[in-house]
């Protein structure tokens, strides 16, 4: 030692002194693994680097060390900020659970003028008014809506075809607005309709009361008409006419569309996207068939495997990215939901990707007959004779009884991914959900055997694909990040 001071190296902390923060990892491909932390931040690295990291052998001046520290995979004595930020992000991510039920679905009628092969409910013909919700049940359901502590309330009218009972929709909207004069919630209304019964009277009322419409569009005319048959074989024509009428009367953005992937859709993903773009939509939600209702009776749900759907999804997503590269701003909405969970500290309201599940605590369904269900899928399952997820009845049960019932609390407890077999150690846990209704329908188990779960297989395939695009394709990464 020379002079008055020792060299800086003698004051540096030991190389192995950093601490690992909670993490999970999964193989991404033959050479690389993906690491995720408690709040969904991820990092891709090779296996040798992972071994060096967990053995605390990474040099502190390496780029990998800095990346791991910056994304809350490790902490050292130089700063405790990582722990504080991690806690803040975890709290932000879980905030929607505390807000409780925001989406309230009113099944105002089972009547419908379509006979879709994948319909998830026991639809009734348009003349069977016995399958309409009564005003008495609607008013009791409204009491439940406003007992929710959520600052934002969305009332969605479903069916069947809800416009066939438009008088009840009008009654509910006016009563909810009157109640909200004192409640002062952020109140929204949506009608999920095929739009064929649309009238000028309905459009005028929707414009006056800020009502949105959600409809179905499965692709080009021949595909849509095959998937969604009705007398006259003109469901596509009526859907487009309804979309145009809504846009002209109350605003371009007041109607959205949703598609369902049938076996006939698998080879036509690009045509389906072109149809959406041609009709002026700037996003599409690529969703598989749900295993409920007529989709089971007609065996459409067995028409393709999870791998078939993943091939369809990847190819269609690539086409959407090509459209963006050519200058068209167009999104895939499921990817957008997942990317929000990957790239931000915020959760989403998407029921299928929540832990605990979104049953009851994110959405609840009031059926036409007064029965209350934990989700739309739970209501569909009940139409098949399985009432496992029936929470109560508007005539018999109070709000407190419904939301503290075993029918709700048991599936919620079982749907916490951190304690679910094969989920607790999965790297994709921060992005996923457990969907106990799906697993009960397919495996008669609330948790489900994940190795045999198409839900799990589809989600893992999608998550890996999106991470691969973010890491390996700079152009695709830039586009995907714009979607968040």
Secondary structure, DSSP 8 states (H G I E B T S, - for coil): --SSS--GGGGS--TT--EE-SEEEEE-SSSEEEEEETTS-EEEEEHHHHHHHHTT---TTSHHHHHHHHTTSEEBTTBSHHHHHHHHHHHHHHHHHHH---EEEEE-B-B-SB--TT--S--B-TT-GGGB--HHHHHHHHHHHHHS--SEEEEEEESS-GGGGHHHHHHHHHHHHHHHHHH--EEEEEEE--STT--HHHHHHHHHTTEEEEEE--SSHHHHHHHS-BTTS-HHHHHHHHHHHHHHHH-GGGEEEE--B-GGGTT-HHHHHHHHHHTT--EE---B--SSTHHHHTTGGGSS-HHHHHHHHHHHHHHHHHHHHTT---EEHHHHHHHHHHHSS-----GGG-SS--BTTTEEEE-TTSEEESSHHHHHHHHTT--TTEEEETTT--HHHHHTSHHHHHHHHHT-GGGSTTTTT-TTGGG----HHHHHHHHS-SS--GGG-HHHHHHHHHHHHHHHHHHH-HHHHHHHHHT-
